[in-house]
Amino acid sequence: SSRRRHTRSGPQSRGLGDVYKRQGLQTMRLNKTTIDRIKYEGSNNKKHIVWDDALPSFGCRVYPSGKKAFVFAYRYAGRKRLMVLGRYGVLTVDQARKKAKKLGVAVSDGVDPMQLKREELHGNTVSNLCEYYLEQYAKKKKKSWKEDQRRIERYVKPALGKYLVKTLARVDIAQLHRRIGTNSPYEANRVLALLSVMFEFAINQGFRDESTGNPAKRIEKWPEHKRDRWATREELPKVVEAINQEKSIYVWGALWMYLLTGARKSEVLTMKWADLDLSRGAWRQPETKAGRTHNLPLSAPVVALLRDIPKQVDNPYVICGHKEGAHLVNIDKAWRRVRKAAGVEDLRLHDLRRTVGSWLAQSGNSLHLIGRVLGHSNASTTQIYAHFAEDHVRIALDKHAENVQSMGGKPNGFIRHGTVE
C-alpha cells in the first residue's frame, strides 16, 4: 500500500487525495470526455476544482466563464499551495498529468515549484541583470560606471527590462539600437556596446546559456563620423572672456583646468588636494578612464590657479559642490552659459580637451608627447592631431630644402643638370 502511494503520485500527493475524499470534494478519472462534460458549480466566483482520482494532486479548475485549467496541489513548508499548470486546450490531459507527476517528484525532493516559477518569470529579467551587473562588475571595474547606469536607466530598462535574460533575442536589441540611432547614432552604438558587455557577463555568471550566444553581437553599428572640433585662435579669446565672467570660483577653476591641462571632465571634478603637490607642480590622478594612475606635471599658471581656489574644511575635493564634503557634480549648465556667451554653442566641454591636443600639435610637439599629456592608453587615439604634426614636418622640410638649395647659390629654386629623357 505504502509502495503504491509513492509510485503513483508521491507521498504528499496521496495525502492530499485522502483529505479531498474526507472533505467530500469532487473526484473523477480526468480525461477529455469527462473534462468536456464538467460545468461550473458554485456562486460568487467560488473555486470549483475536480480532482483526478488516479493522481489526487492533479485537478481541473472550472471558471464561471466556462474556461478550464489544469492545476497541481501540494504542501510545502507546512502550507498548502495551488499551482496552475496551463489552460485546457493548450495542454492535453496527458501532458498536464505528466507535468503534475514531475512536479510531485520535485516536491518530494524538497523543491517548491511555485517559487521556481516566480524566479523564472521575475528573478532573471534584464532589469535584474542590470542591477547585478552594476553592483558586481561596473562599479568594481569601470571608472565610467555612472555612464553605464545612465544608459541603463534611460534606454535599457524601459525597453528591455521585463524580458527574461535567457530568452532575449537579437532582434529585440536590434530594434532598440535602430530606434536610438535614428536621432543619436553615436549613443545607439554605445548602448549596444554596453549590452554586449552585460550579456557576456550574464553568460559567464550562468544567467544565460552559452549555447544561445550573446544577443548583442552581430548587429550592424551605425556609421560614426569622427568629431574633430576644438576652439580656434579666433574663438579662444571669447571663450576665455566668458569663463572669467563665471561667478562661482569652483566653476571658474574647473573650466580653466580643462583648458590648461586637457584633463577629462570626471578627472577635474573629482580632483583631490591630497593628489596635488603644488610645490613640485604635480598632479597624481589615481584612477583614469584607462584604469591606471596618470602623473601629470602642472604648469606654473595652473599652480597659480589652484592656489587661488579656496579649500573647504572637511572637504577633500578641489572643485567643491553644493553638498557638504562633496565635489561639483554637474558643470554642464555652466558650460552651456559660457559657450552661449562666447558664441560657440556647438563647442562641447570635451572639445576643450581636444583644444589642448590641437594646440600642442600646432606648437610642434610629438604625438607621443600629446598622448602622454592627455593620458591616452592607445596611440591611435592621438592620431586625430597627426595633420597638425605633419604641417610642422612640412615646414621643417621646406626650411631644410631652402638651406640645401642656398648652398648651391640658388635659394629660390633647384639647380638642374643634364636633360630629361
KALINDA-V337935 format. One record per residue. SS is DSSP state (helix for helix, strand for strand, loop for the rest). Layout:
SS
SS
This chain:
loop
helix
helix
helix
helix
helix
helix
helix
helix
loop
helix
helix
helix
helix
helix
helix
helix
helix
helix
helix
helix
helix
loop
loop
loop
loop
strand
strand
loop
loop
loop
helix
helix
helix
helix
helix
helix
loop
loop
loop
loop
loop
loop
loop
loop
loop
loop
strand
strand
strand
strand
strand
loop
loop
loop
loop
loop
strand
strand
strand
strand
strand
loop
loop
loop
loop
loop
strand
strand
strand
strand
strand
strand
strand
strand
strand
loop
loop
strand
strand
strand
strand
strand
strand
strand
strand
strand
strand
loop
loop
strand
loop
helix
helix
helix
helix
helix
helix
helix
helix
helix
helix
helix
helix
helix
helix
helix
helix
loop
loop
loop
loop
helix
helix
helix
helix
helix
helix
helix
helix
helix
helix
helix
loop
strand
helix
helix
helix
helix
helix
helix
helix
helix
helix
helix
helix
helix
helix
helix
helix
helix
loop
loop
loop
helix
helix
helix
helix
helix
helix
helix
helix
helix
helix
helix
helix
helix
helix
helix
helix
loop
loop
loop
strand
loop
loop
loop
loop
loop
helix
helix
helix
helix
helix
helix
helix
helix
helix
helix
helix
helix
loop
loop
loop
helix
helix
helix
helix
helix
helix
helix
helix
helix
helix
helix
helix
helix
helix
helix
helix
helix
helix
helix
helix
loop
loop
loop
loop
loop
helix
helix
helix
loop
loop
loop
loop
loop
loop
loop
loop
loop
loop
loop
loop
loop
loop
loop
loop
loop
loop
loop
loop
helix
helix
helix
helix
helix
helix
helix
helix
helix
helix
helix
loop
loop
loop
loop
loop
helix
helix
helix
helix
helix
helix
helix
helix
helix
helix
helix
helix
helix
loop
loop
loop
helix
helix
helix
helix
helix
loop
loop
strand
helix
helix
helix
strand
strand
loop
loop
loop
loop
strand
strand
strand
strand
loop
loop
loop
loop
loop
loop
loop
loop
strand
strand
strand
strand
loop
loop
helix
helix
helix
helix
helix
helix
helix
helix
helix
loop
loop
loop
loop
loop
loop
loop
loop
strand
loop
loop
strand
loop
loop
loop
loop
loop
loop
strand
loop
loop
loop
loop
helix
helix
helix
helix
helix
helix
helix
helix
helix
helix
helix
loop
loop
loop
loop
loop
loop
loop
helix
helix
helix
helix
helix
helix
helix
helix
helix
helix
helix
helix
helix
loop
loop
loop
loop
helix
helix
helix
helix
helix
helix
helix
helix
loop
loop
loop
loop
helix
helix
helix
helix
helix
helix
helix
helix
helix
helix
helix
helix
helix
helix
helix
helix
helix
helix
helix
helix
helix
helix
helix
helix
helix
helix
helix
helix
helix
loop
loop
loop
loop
loop
loop
loop
loop
loop
loop
loop
loop
loop
loop
